[in-house]
Amino acid sequence: MSAREVIFLGTASQVPTRTRNHNAMFLRWDSLGILFDLGEGTQRQMLHAGIAATQITHIAVTHFHGDHCLGLAAILQRISLDRVPHPIEIIYPASGEQYLYRLRYSAIYHEQANLVLRPVTRPADRPELPFVVAESGGTRIFACALEHRVECFGYRLQEADGHRMVPERLRAAGVQGPAIRELISSGELTVGGRTIRLQDVSEPRPGQVFALVMDTRPCLGAQHLAAGADMLVCESTFLSSEAEEAHAYCHMTAAQAAELARAAQARTLVLTHFSQRY
């Protein structure tokens, strides 16, 4: 069984409240541990949630407004302090390179982390379409430009399509035990003089999709990221009563997030990034 869950470390937008920390989210996806946007106080929230620095494999920053990145300085120092043994990939808008550098070296410490920097640049030919920025095993991480006041990218994890084995078909074909794994890896197997193909004893299983749409007006990029997602995490900074303000500041209302999810046929919608006024 795959180990996949989302842990919200903060759901506030620009200003934290007494009950909501600055925006941050940790995604467990099999062997991956992806920390999305690190608002102020993320390190302490990780302690409350039982998340160790050693569990982080990727850090993905959507944009460099403070409520999405000010916790990065502390987390990078913690990664060195805890001597995390594996490389950690940092995915971020290339236009914010100077801010990443300043946060990384904002205080004196002994840097020991093995950081792999993956700056993201919007492709010139099809800027509205998602593109691959990282890959691990059968999962690819896509980025796609959103419509905010500064350069901002949303992210999408997409698992490769697979097969779901059908026990009745396996029994009828005489495939059992270790032979099942061999059939999955090779695609076909000879049993009792017969060639058994994988598609004969299985059904197609679409890969799971997780999408994060953060700090944007409704736009094509958000639609592409959300399409068919099993879980869509979407900003919902304002209510419909502040729709004009949301548009002016390049944010969504909760109703717009719901409309996005419905149009994209997302299975689950999670709202986050709430204004302090609520």
Sequence and secondary structure as in RCSB ss.txt:
>XXXX:A:sequence
MSAREVIFLGTASQVPTRTRNHNAMFLRWDSLGILFDLGEGTQRQMLHAGIAATQITHIAVTHFHGDHCLGLAAI
LQRISLDRVPHPIEIIYPASGEQYLYRLRYSAIYHEQANLVLRPVTRPADRPELPFVVAESGGTRIFACALEHRV
ECFGYRLQEADGHRMVPERLRAAGVQGPAIRELISSGELTVGGRTIRLQDVSEPRPGQVFALVMDTRPCLGAQHL
AAGADMLVCESTFLSSEAEEAHAYCHMTAAQAAELARAAQARTLVLTHFSQRY
>XXXX:A:secstr
   EEEEEEE B SS  SS  BSEEEEEETTEEEEEEE TTHHHHHHHHT  GGG  EEE S  SGGGTTTHHHH
HHHHHHTT  S EEEEEEGGGHHHHHHHHTSS       EEEEEE   SS TTS EEEEEETTEEEEEEE  SSS
  EEEEEEE  EEEE HHHHHHHT  THHHHHHHHHSEEEETTEEEEGGGSEEEE   EEEEE S  S HHHHHH
HTT SEEEEE  B GGGHHHHHHTT  BHHHHHHHHHHHT S EEEE B TT 
